[in-house]
Amino acid sequence: MLGRRVAIVGVGQTKHGFFPRRTWKDLVVEAGYEAFQDARMDPGEIQAGFVSITMPEILEQENMGAVVSDQLGVSPAGFLQVVAACAGGGAGVRQGALAIASGACSRVMVLGVEKITDGTSTEPMSNNVDTDYEYTYGYHFQQMAALMQTRYMHKYGAKQEYFEMWPVHMRWYGRRNPKANHCGRPELTLADIQKTPWITWPVRTAMCAIACDGAAAVILVPADEAKKYTDTPVYVDGVGLASGPAYHTGRFHYPGHEQYDISESYVTMAAADEAYKMAVCRPEDIDLAQAHDCYPSAVTIQLEGMGLFPIGKGAEAIYNGEIAVDGRLPTNTDGGRHSLGHPTGATGVNTIVECVNQMRGICGERQVRKADKAICESMGGNNATQSVTILSRV
């Protein structure tokens, strides 16, 4: 268990989309000040912070922590930049929670931001795979997803349509989320997905996440101070972090994990096990999940890695609607990376924001019936870094 219980008292999130006329600093300030307002907190109370960004090279800016601290008007509070690919936001929340649990700080802000429209190339994203191995051969994330899905279908007998159903569910959630790329857009059907072209078999274009602009923020305080700031705190019960090789060939017979291949993620299992033990809970206690869905194969493997579905059964469970709002385990209720959008540095923070809103009961038509305990997972690179956070309402 954490040595000192930690609470989330404020959250903020920008609309997600494509904003060529706005700067990344605009997004940070919007999300940050929405969180301050939500927590009824003066910015000067913040003592430390972490900012997650996956591709600072697009913005031609490094040492992002100092810049963010200045933009938010919280200097001299020490802010640090966290870079862990798409897991950076979750890793930042973990660092913030541990800072409070240790007694080092009492008020910490964690932000995530990405400004994809400032980029002219996908090259920085490609560098999330090991540059000494697959990257030099043109290996990209679409190929990663295709290999994972092909292996999974071969190993477990899953059908192609199981994976094609994921974006259908995400559109249902996303069109009901005011902050989502797809807010208000029409429902999708499986036939709609199957009409879209292959990007690399068996992955269709509609099965890919939407890279976009966006930012999100959370404010953490000790649990015994939470009611000073909000009537509806949400508690951080467990945090886990694990890493593995950043190349897919390392997923076969990796020493100590010989039973796994690219159809499973032992790194997810390790991070989830750490979080469950810290939270003193089990997968069957979870009411709500947020899992990394850059592709349907990835989210399937993450849900299984967290023990939420049996190994080899996750894709079929998704197809059968178990992750729908009225299903056994509502998942990615904000629309996920497919419909909310995937501003990679903010993604891990987005998962926390959505669970807080669900636990507060303010999600409208996409509100789940029971949201007492939630799990949030973010994947960095090709199952190379995994961040898992467990939250509770009481």
Secondary structure, DSSP 8 states (H G I E B T S, - for coil): --SS-EEEEEEEE---B--TTS-HHHHHHHHHHHHHHHHT--GGG--EEEEE-S-HHHHT---HHHHHHHHHT-TTSEEEEE--GGGHHHHHHHHHHHHHHTTS-S-EEEEEEE-GGG-S-SHHHHTTS-TTTGGGGT--HHHHHHHHHHHHHHHH---HHHHHTHHHHHHHHHTT-TTSTTTT-----HHHHHTS-EEETTEEGGGS--B-BEEEEEEEEEGGGGGGT-SS-EEEEEEEEEE--SSGGGGSSBTTBTT--TTS-HHHHHHHHHHHHHHT--GGG--EEE---SSHHHHHHHHHHTTSS-TTTHHHHHHTTTTSTTSSS-B-TT-HHHHT-B-HHHHHHHHHHHHHHHHHT--GGG--S--SEEEEEEEETTTTEEEEEEEE--
